[in-house]
Amino acid sequence: MRIWGSGRRYRSRLLAYFMAFCTVFITIAMVTYPKDAFDSAIMGLNLWWNVVFPALLPFFILSEILMGLGVVHFIGVLLEPLMRPIFNVPGVGAFAMSMGLASGYPMDAVITCKFRKNQLCTAVEAERLLSFTNTADPLFMFGAVAVGMFGMPELGATIALAHYISSFLVGVAFRFHGRSRDSYTQENRTVKGNIIIRAFRALYNARQEDKRSTGQLLGDSVKSSMNTILLIGGFIIVFSVFIRIMTVVGITEVLTDMFAAMLSLIGYSTNLAPSLVSGLLEIDLGTLAASQADAPLVQKVAIASAIIAWSGLSVHGQVASIVIESGIRMTPYMIGRLLHAIIAAILTILLLGQGQVITKLLVIPASMSLAQSNSLSLWLNRIEQTTYQIGVLLSIMIVLSIAFHLFKGVYGYIKR
């Protein structure tokens, strides 16, 4: 026991020294290369202001209001019969999943953190939920990647299908995560009565417990959402500088050689190694580099799909800053990202082969190209599309959940 404790202190000390060394190194590098640091910070700021801020802020505010009004509690009761057996998470997890699927990173992390703070899920349930709801939004995959980067709209369906199917598979795999810490038992959670009535009752009770007026709820939602979006902006700028500094001092060259050796082992072109290095740190740069690499198309799309599923250390930093205060561990999340990337790459290869019949049915027209709309109409259109997608996803899941609940009731009655 003493040896284990001593080893733990030793690892903690090494981590402290390593973090201090890295921080000092980056600081010195920024002083040595001030122009590179400044230009990369400006690039990160432009990305946050022009893309992230208008895309995510409305949905941050919307999710806060929906939780305050009790709508999320209503959805949680309706979707408990579906989410619990499949993913071993409470029904409110469907809200995080649908918002994450439609809005992209790091929407799911914000909502999961709110669930944990409001005691709508346990810590281990939050870890399960976070492992598979961290997904890219459809507009990014169909528009930015398939059309903007690859110039092939038909690839959008392949990338999106592989991304979402692999995400669900990760969720099913993680339903067994933390079973020893799980406080859920079938006996203490079984509730009888009409599921619709219970859902409305949960909505009313949640609204009564909140006790904030509509004006105060709206104001608190805006303030909380602004704090979150500013935090995300800070991480985007910091990682933009960090990536540039790593490139300037030559660290990326070492990582490129490592990834090239890994790619050669599986028979892939080593020209894709720089894209993996960029994708390790940032999703947009990684997918762009993959699309421009001198390699077979199947390999380029598979690597791009893996990078999108991994999402980059920049997104991981944003997620960590959001969830760390709620006691959610990052290790299961990181394992889930790695598993998601591997499965997504494999599914992409399969879909580009024998699965092309399926993806042809889901092709989105090239009109989703980001270049065909001005900035204001683009983001208004994106908000409209995302809201519609969230509504459709939740409606489908609610119908399935109620059908599953009714089937269980009928089956239980016949069995008696």
N, C-alpha and C positions, 0 to 999 in steps of 0.2 A: 504494500500500500504506500509505503514511504517512497519506494523507487518510482512508482507511477506518479505520485505527487511531485517528486523532484523533476521527472521528465517533463511534466506539464509546465512547471515553472521555467524550465530551460527553454522549451519551445516558445513560451510567452516572451521570454527575454530576447531570444533571437528575432522574433517578429517585431518587437519594439525597436531593436537596433536596425533591422532592415528598413522599416518604415521611416525612421529618422534619416538614414543614409539616402534613401530615394528622394525624400523631400528636399534635403540639402542639395543633392545632385541636380534635381530639376530647377531649383532656385538659381544655382550657379549657371546652369545652361541658359536660363532665361535672361540672365544678366549678360552672358556672353553673346547671345543671339537675340537682341531686343527686337529687331525688325521682324524676324520670323514669329516671335511670340506675339507681337502686336497684330500682325496681319492675320494670324490664325485665330486670335481672340475676336477680331472684327468679323471673320467668317462665321465663327460660332454664334456671335450675337445676331448676325443677319439671318442665320438659319432659325434661331429661336424666335426672333421677332416676326419674320415673314411666313414661317411655316408652323412651328409648334404652338406659339401663342394663340393665333386665331383658330387653329384646328382643335385644340384640347380644352381651352378655357370654358367654352359654352357647356361642354359635357361634364367638366368638373363641377360647375355650378349646378347643373341639372341633377347630377347624382346626389349632391348635398341636399337639395330641396326634396327630392324623392324620398330620401331617408328620413328627413324631418317630418314629412307628411304621412309617413307610415306605409307608402306604396311598396317599398322594398320588403317590409314585413309581410305585406299581402302576397307579394310574389313568392316569398320564401315558403309560406304555408302551401301554396298551390304546387310548387315545384319540388317539395320535399320527397314525394313518392318517386320522382324521376332521378334527382341528383344523389340521393342517399345510396340506392343500390348500385349505381354505376360508378360514381366517383367517391363515395363515402364522405360527402360534404353536405352541409345543410342546404335547404332549398334556395336560400338567398344567394348561394354561389352561382346560380344561373344568371342573376343580374350582373355579377362581375364578369362572367363568361361572355354574355351577350355584348356588354359594353366594351370588353376587351377585343372581341372579334370584330366589332364594327369600328371602333375608334383607334385601336392600336396601342402601342406602348406610350407611357406606363399607366394607362387608365386603370388596368386591373389591379395594379399595386396600390393605387390611391383608394379604390373601393374596398379591397381586402383589408387594408389598414383601418378603414372606417368601421368595417364589420367587427374587427377584433376589439377596437376601442369601445364599441357599443355593445359588446358581449353577444354579438349575433353568431359567433363561431369561436371555437377554442383555438389555441395556438397551433396545435397539430393540424386542425382542419384548415386553418389559414395557410399553412405551409403546403398542404395538398392543393389547395385552390390556386395558390400562386405558381405552382409548378407547371400548370397547363393552361392558364388563362392569359399568360404573357404572349400575346400574338400580334402580328403586324396587321394593319388595316387593309381591306381589299383595294382601296384606291392606290395605295403604295405599290402593291404587287401587280395590279392590272395596268395602272397608268405609268408610274415612275419607272418600274423595273421592266415589265414586258414591252411597253411602248417606248418609253423615254430612253432606256438604256440598251435593250436588245433590239428595238425596232421591229418586234414581232408580236403583235397583239395576241396571237393564238397561244403564246406561251403563258399568258396570264392565268388561264384556267388550270394549267398543269402545276404552276408554282403555288397557286392558292389552294388547290385541292390537296396537294402533298403537305402543305403547311398546316391546314386545319385537321386533316385526318391524323397526321402524326401528333398534333397537339392533343387530340382526344385519346389517342393510344397512350400517351404519357400520363394523362389523367387517370386512365384505367389502371395503369401500372402503379401509380402513386397512391391508389386507394388503400394499399397495404402499408404505406409509410406510417411509422409511428403508432402501430397498433398497441404497443405496450403503454403508450401515453394517452390512448384514446379513452375519453370519459363517456363516450356514447354506448349505450346498450339498448337493445330493442325494447326491453321491459320499461325503462324509464322514459322512453320517448314516444311510446305508442299512445295516440290520442284518438278517441272515438268521436263520431259526429260528422255532419256534412262538411266536406272540405271547403266548399264555397263560403258557408256561414263562418267557419273558423278563420278563413282568410280575411273576411271583412271585419271580424272581431279583432284580429291581430292588427289590422290597419288602424281601427279606432283606438285601441289601447295604446298603441305606439304614439299616436298623435296626442293623446291625453297625457302621456308621460313626458312628452317633449315640452309642452307648456309654453312654447315661444309663439309670439304673434307672427302673422304672415310677414309683416315688414321686418321684424327682427330675424326671422328665419332667412329671408332673402339677403339681408345685410351680412349675416354670419356666413352664409354660403359664398358670397362674393369675396369676403375677407379671407376665408380659409382657402378658397380656390386660388386667389391671387398669391398667397404665401406659397402654395404648392407649385404654381407655375413659375414663380421667381426662383424657387429652389431648383427646379428642373433646368431653367435657363443658366443658372450658375454652373451646373454640372456640364451642360453642353459646351460652355465656353472653356471651362477647365480642361475637359478632355480634348477639345480642339487644339488647345495649346500643347497639351501633353503628347498628342500624336505627332504634331509638327516637330517638337523637340526630339522625340525618339528618332524621327527620320533624319534630322540634321546631324545628330551625334553618331548615327550609324547603328543603333540598336536594331532597327528594322531589318538590316542586312543579315544579322545573326539569326533572327527569327525566320527570315526568308529561307535561309539554308536549311533550317530544321524542318520547315514545312515541305520544302522541296524533297528532302529525303523521305518524308512520310508519303508524299504523293507518288514517288517512284515505286514504293513498296506495293501500292495498289494498282499500279499501271496507269496512273494519270499523268498528264502533262505537267512538268515542273514549272511551266510558264504561269500556272495558276497560283503558285506559292505567294507572290506579292499580294494577290487579292485576299488570301487567307490571313495574311498579316494585317492588312487594313481592316478586314472583317472582324478579326479578333478584337479590335479596338472600337470600330464604328461601322454601323450597318450600311449607311449610304455609300461611303467610300469603298467598302468591301464589295458590294454588289456591282458598283460601277466598274471597278477594276476587273471583276470576273467577266463582265460582259465584253470588255475590251481586250481580254487576253487572247493570245494566239494559241488556241486549243480547240478540240472538237466541240460542237455545240452542246451535245449531251453532257459533257464534262463541265462546261461553263455553267449550264443551267443547274446542274446538281450542286456545284459549289455555291452558286448564288442562293439556292434554296437552303443550303446548310447555314450560310451566313445570316439569312433572314431569320431562321429559327433560333440561331444563337443570339442574335440581336446586338452583340457588341458590349464591351466593357463600359462604354458610355451609358447605355441603357441600364446595365447592371448597377452602376453607381447611382443613377437616379432612383432605381428601385430600392437600393439599400438605404439611401437617405430618407426615403418615405416610410419604410416599414420597420426600420431598426428600433424606433422608439416604442413600437407596439409589442416587442418581444418575439417577433417572427424571425427565425433563423434563416440565414442566407445559403447555408450549405445545401439543403434540399433543393432550393431554387436553382443553384448553379448546376447541380446534377441533372435536374430536369431540363435545363437549357441544352446541356451537352447531349442528352438522350434525344431531345427534340431535333437537334441538328442532324444527328446520325440517321434517325428514322426518316426525316424529311428528304435527305439526300437519296436514300434508298428508294423511297416512294416516287421521287421525281424521275429516277432512272426507269422504274417500272412503268410509270405513266407515259413517258416518252417512247416506250417500246410497245408492249401489248395493250396498254391502257389508253391509247390515243382515241379510241372510240368514245370513251367516257368524257374525256376533256373537250372533244369537239362539240359536245352538247352544251358546254358552259362558256364558250368563247364570248367575251365582251367586245363590242365594236371598238375600233380605234378612236372613237369620239371621246373616250375618256382621257385622251392625251392631255397632259398638263399644259402643253404649248398652245392649245386651241381656245383657251379662255383667258380673259383678263383676271387679275388677282382677286378682285372683289367677287365677281360672279363665280369664280372657281371655288372659293371657300364657302360662299353661300350655297352653292350646289353640293359641296362636300357635306356641309351640315345637314342639308335636306336628305341626301342619300344615306348618311350615317343614321339619322333618326329613323328613317324608314327601315333600314336593315335591323336596327335594334328592335323595333316594334314587331317585325316579321319573325325574328328569331325567338323573342319571348312568347309570341302568340303560338308558334309551332310547339315550343317546349311546354307551354301550359296545357295545350290540347293533349299532347302525349302524356303528360303527367296525370291529368284527370282521367284519361282513358286507362292508364296503368293502375290508378287508384281504384277505379270502378271494377276493373278486371280482378284485382286482388280481393275486393269485397265479395264479388260474385263467386269467385273460386273458394273463398273461405266459407261462404254460406253453403255451397254445394258439398264441401268436404264435411261440414257438420252434419 
